[in-house]
């Protein structure tokens, strides 16, 4: 009986020792590669970093910085941003943009920019479905607090602001870690 207990104790010790043996090099490499993939997913760019790395959004990026909205648009979100391209800002009356970028107009600039932002992530297909499901018009509440209306015109999504101004979505579904960007060809204005 003593021999059997000693043998069993020895076998259990060996089994525990082998179960604690580190993985071989191939297993370690695979685990490291998987960790790298997870890190790559986590480091996906935010709305602000995507916009700031694209020269077509340099005016928008300057405006977001002047309005102190960088931290907000870098937060978790998710947000849908209807982002005016540089040429959209060029359509504003002369002197409007430079005036908005002045420190004393920060609140107005912030209101205009947040009028281009919607809480939640709405891909182009979601917007088109909502337009079709709502008799051709999708009224969207913006982060600024007022509404903007999306509709279709010759297959393009068109935004109509509260003043009756319109803007066409020209690029859709630029994916970010905290939402999505749709580029538009005009600046929309809250009431």
RABELKA-V433230 format. One record per pair of residues at least 12 apart in sequence whose ideal C-beta (glycine too) atoms are under 10 Angstrom apart, sorted by the first residue. I is the first residue (numbers start at 0). GAP is how many residues later the second one is. D is the distance in whole Angstrom. If there is no record, write none. Layout:
I_GAP_D + I_GAP_D
This chain:
40_136_9 + 41_135_8 + 42_134_8 + 43_131_8 + 43_132_7 + 43_133_4 + 43_134_9 + 44_29_10 + 44_129_10 + 44_130_9 + 44_131_6 + 44_132_6 + 44_133_9 + 45_24_9 + 45_27_7 + 45_28_5 + 45_29_8 + 45_30_9 + 45_31_8 + 45_33_10 + 45_130_6 + 45_131_5 + 45_132_5 + 45_133_8 + 46_17_9 + 46_23_10 + 46_25_10 + 46_26_5 + 46_27_7 + 46_28_10 + 46_30_7 + 46_31_9 + 46_32_6 + 46_33_9 + 46_34_6 + 46_36_8 + 46_70_9 + 46_127_9 + 46_128_10 + 46_129_5 + 46_130_8 + 46_131_6 + 46_132_6 + 46_133_8 + 46_134_6 + 47_12_10 + 47_13_7 + 47_16_7 + 47_17_9 + 47_21_8 + 47_22_6 + 47_23_9 + 47_24_9 + 47_25_5 + 47_26_5 + 47_27_10 + 47_33_10 + 47_128_9 + 47_130_9 + 48_12_10 + 48_21_10 + 48_24_10 + 48_25_8 + 48_127_8 + 48_128_9 + 48_129_10 + 49_31_10 + 49_33_9 + 49_124_6 + 49_125_9 + 49_126_5 + 49_127_9 + 49_128_10 + 49_129_10 + 49_130_10 + 49_131_6 + 50_13_7 + 50_22_8 + 50_30_8 + 50_32_6 + 50_123_9 + 50_125_9 + 50_130_7 + 50_132_10 + 51_12_8 + 51_13_9 + 51_18_9 + 53_29_9 + 53_31_9 + 53_32_10 + 53_120_9 + 53_127_9 + 53_129_9 + 54_30_10 + 54_31_8 + 55_27_9 + 55_28_10 + 55_29_5 + 55_30_6 + 55_31_8 + 55_32_10 + 55_114_10 + 55_115_9 + 55_127_7 + 56_24_10 + 56_26_6 + 56_27_8 + 56_28_7 + 56_29_7 + 56_31_10 + 56_117_10 + 56_124_8 + 56_126_8 + 57_27_10 + 57_28_6 + 57_31_10 + 58_25_8 + 58_26_8 + 58_27_5 + 58_28_9 + 58_29_8 + 58_30_4 + 58_31_8 + 58_33_10 + 58_38_7 + 58_42_9 + 58_128_10 + 59_21_9 + 59_23_6 + 59_24_6 + 59_25_8 + 59_26_8 + 59_28_8 + 59_29_7 + 59_53_8 + 59_56_9 + 59_121_10 + 59_123_9 + 59_127_9 + 60_22_10 + 60_25_10 + 61_24_10 + 61_27_9 + 61_35_9 + 61_39_7 + 62_21_9 + 62_26_8 + 62_34_8 + 62_37_7 + 62_38_7 + 62_46_6 + 62_47_9 + 62_49_8 + 62_50_6 + 62_53_10 + 62_124_9 + 63_17_10 + 63_19_10 + 63_45_9 + 63_46_9 + 63_49_6 + 63_52_10 + 64_36_9 + 65_34_8 + 65_35_5 + 65_36_8 + 65_37_8 + 65_39_9 + 65_40_7 + 65_43_6 + 65_44_9 + 65_47_9 + 66_33_9 + 66_34_9 + 66_38_9 + 66_39_6 + 66_40_9 + 66_41_9 + 66_42_5 + 66_43_4 + 66_44_9 + 66_45_8 + 66_46_5 + 66_47_8 + 67_38_7 + 67_41_9 + 67_42_7 + 68_37_10 + 68_40_9 + 68_41_6 + 68_44_6 + 68_45_7 + 68_48_9 + 68_74_10 + 71_38_9 + 71_41_10 + 71_42_8 + 71_45_9 + 71_71_8 + 72_40_9 + 72_41_9 + 72_44_7 + 72_70_10 + 72_103_9 + 72_105_8 + 72_106_9 + 73_102_10 + 73_103_9 + 73_104_7 + 74_103_7 + 74_104_10 + 75_101_9 + 75_102_6 + 75_103_9 + 76_40_9 + 76_42_8 + 76_43_8 + 76_44_7 + 76_99_8 + 76_100_8 + 76_101_4 + 76_102_4 + 76_103_9 + 77_40_10 + 77_41_8 + 77_42_6 + 77_43_4 + 77_44_9 + 77_98_9 + 77_99_9 + 77_100_6 + 77_101_4 + 77_102_8 + 78_35_10 + 78_37_10 + 78_38_5 + 78_39_7 + 78_40_7 + 78_41_8 + 78_42_7 + 78_43_10 + 78_64_7 + 78_97_8 + 78_99_6 + 78_100_4 + 78_101_8 + 78_102_9 + 79_36_9 + 79_37_7 + 79_38_4 + 79_39_8 + 79_40_6 + 79_41_6 + 79_42_4 + 79_43_8 + 79_46_9 + 79_47_8 + 79_60_8 + 79_62_10 + 79_63_10 + 79_99_6 + 79_100_5 + 79_101_8 + 79_102_7 + 80_32_9 + 80_33_10 + 80_35_6 + 80_36_5 + 80_37_8 + 80_62_9 + 80_93_9 + 80_95_8 + 80_97_10 + 80_98_7 + 80_99_7 + 80_100_5 + 80_101_7 + 80_102_9 + 80_103_10 + 81_33_9 + 81_34_5 + 81_35_8 + 81_36_8 + 81_40_10 + 81_45_10 + 81_58_9 + 81_60_9 + 81_66_8 + 81_68_9 + 81_75_9 + 81_77_6 + 81_85_7 + 81_87_7 + 81_99_8 + 81_100_5 + 81_101_8 + 81_102_5 + 81_105_10 + 81_106_7 + 82_30_10 + 82_33_7 + 82_34_9 + 82_86_10 + 82_88_9 + 82_91_8 + 82_98_5 + 82_99_7 + 82_100_5 + 82_101_7 + 83_28_10 + 83_29_9 + 83_32_7 + 83_83_7 + 83_99_8 + 83_100_5 + 83_101_8 + 83_102_7 + 83_103_5 + 83_104_8 + 84_85_7 + 84_86_8 + 84_98_5 + 84_99_7 + 84_100_7 + 84_101_9 + 84_102_10 + 86_83_10 + 86_98_7 + 86_99_9 + 87_79_7 + 87_80_10 + 87_82_9 + 87_95_9 + 87_96_6 + 87_97_6 + 87_98_5 + 87_99_5 + 87_100_9 + 88_97_9 + 88_98_6 + 89_96_10 + 89_97_10 + 90_74_10 + 90_76_9 + 90_94_8 + 90_95_6 + 90_96_7 + 91_20_10 + 91_94_9 + 91_95_6 + 91_97_9 + 95_16_10 + 95_91_9 + 96_12_9 + 96_90_9 + 99_12_7 + 99_13_9 + 99_87_10 + 107_82_10 + 109_34_8 + 110_31_10 + 110_32_10 + 110_33_5 + 110_34_9 + 110_35_9 + 110_78_9 + 110_79_6 + 111_32_8 + 111_49_10 + 111_75_7 + 111_76_8 + 111_77_6 + 111_78_7 + 112_30_9 + 112_31_8 + 112_74_9 + 113_28_7 + 113_29_4 + 113_30_4 + 113_31_8 + 113_32_10 + 113_76_9 + 114_27_5 + 114_28_8 + 114_29_4 + 114_30_9 + 114_31_6 + 114_32_10 + 114_33_7 + 114_46_7 + 114_47_9 + 114_72_9 + 114_73_6 + 114_74_7 + 114_75_4 + 114_76_9 + 115_26_7 + 115_27_9 + 115_28_8 + 115_32_8 + 115_43_9 + 115_45_10 + 115_51_9 + 115_66_10 + 115_68_8 + 115_71_8 + 115_72_6 + 115_73_10 + 115_74_10 + 116_25_6 + 116_26_4 + 116_27_7 + 116_62_9 + 117_22_5 + 117_23_7 + 117_24_6 + 117_25_7 + 117_26_10 + 117_30_8 + 117_32_10 + 117_61_9 + 117_62_10 + 117_64_10 + 118_21_10 + 118_22_8 + 118_23_9 + 118_24_6 + 118_60_9 + 119_20_9 + 119_59_8 + 119_60_10 + 120_54_9 + 120_55_9 + 120_57_9 + 120_58_5 + 120_59_5 + 121_16_9 + 121_18_8 + 121_28_9 + 121_51_10 + 121_57_9 + 121_58_7 + 121_60_8 + 122_49_8 + 122_50_5 + 122_52_9 + 122_57_6 + 122_59_9 + 123_33_7 + 123_45_7 + 123_47_10 + 123_48_4 + 123_49_5 + 123_56_9 + 123_58_7 + 124_47_9 + 124_48_8 + 125_12_9 + 125_47_10 + 125_54_9 + 126_13_8 + 126_23_6 + 126_25_9 + 126_30_6 + 126_32_10 + 126_42_8 + 126_45_8 + 126_55_8 + 127_22_9 + 127_24_7 + 127_27_9 + 127_29_7 + 127_44_10 + 129_20_7 + 130_18_9 + 130_19_6 + 130_20_6 + 130_21_6 + 130_26_7 + 130_27_10 + 131_20_8 + 133_15_10 + 133_16_9 + 133_17_10 + 134_16_10 + 135_13_10 + 135_14_10 + 135_15_6 + 135_16_7 + 136_12_5 + 136_13_7 + 136_14_5 + 136_15_9 + 136_23_9 + 137_12_4 + 137_13_7 + 137_14_10 + 137_19_9 + 137_21_10 + 138_12_10 + 138_21_10 + 139_19_8 + 141_19_10 + 141_20_10 + 141_46_9 + 141_48_8 + 143_46_6 + 144_45_8 + 145_15_8 + 145_16_6 + 145_43_10 + 145_44_5 + 145_45_6 + 146_13_10 + 146_14_9 + 146_15_7 + 146_43_9 + 146_44_9 + 147_12_7 + 147_13_6 + 147_14_7 + 147_19_9 + 147_40_6 + 147_41_10 + 147_42_8 + 148_12_8 + 148_13_9 + 148_17_10 + 149_19_8 + 150_15_9 + 152_13_8 + 152_15_7 + 153_14_10 + 155_12_5 + 155_13_6 + 155_14_8 + 155_16_10 + 155_29_10 + 156_12_4 + 156_13_10 + 156_15_8 + 156_25_8 + 156_27_9 + 157_26_9 + 157_27_10 + 157_28_10 + 158_23_9 + 158_25_6 + 158_26_10 + 158_27_8 + 158_29_6 + 159_28_8 + 160_25_9 + 160_26_9 + 160_27_4 + 160_28_5 + 160_29_7 + 160_30_8 + 161_26_9 + 161_27_7 + 161_28_6 + 161_29_4 + 162_25_9 + 162_26_5 + 162_27_8 + 162_28_6 + 163_25_10 + 164_21_7 + 164_22_8 + 164_23_6 + 164_24_6 + 165_18_10 + 165_19_9 + 165_20_7 + 165_22_8 + 166_16_10 + 166_17_4 + 166_18_6 + 166_19_4 + 166_20_7 + 166_21_5 + 166_22_10 + 167_15_10 + 167_16_7 + 167_17_5 + 167_18_7 + 168_13_5 + 168_14_7 + 168_15_6 + 168_16_8 + 169_12_8 + 169_13_5 + 169_14_7 + 169_15_5 + 169_16_10 + 170_12_4 + 170_13_9 + 170_14_10
